[in-house]
């Protein structure tokens, strides 16, 4: 059984990774207004 689709304009679970240079990368899937799900990410010095 497959997962339920994200509702338009919402995002899934946010995951955090630490890159080799020590910076933190946060990633999530976002269902855009055109109905397509995209991977979005942000990078920062800390997880917060």
C-alpha positions, 0 to 999 in steps of 0.5 A: 500500500502506498503513502497518502499524497501530500496536500497542495501547499504542505511539506513532509517530514524535515530531515537533517544531515551534517555535511563534511564541512560541519554545516547542517543541511535540512531537507523536506519534500514540498507539494507545490501549487502545480501539484508536483512534489519537489525536494527543497533544502536549506543549509546553515551553521546550526540545526536551528 
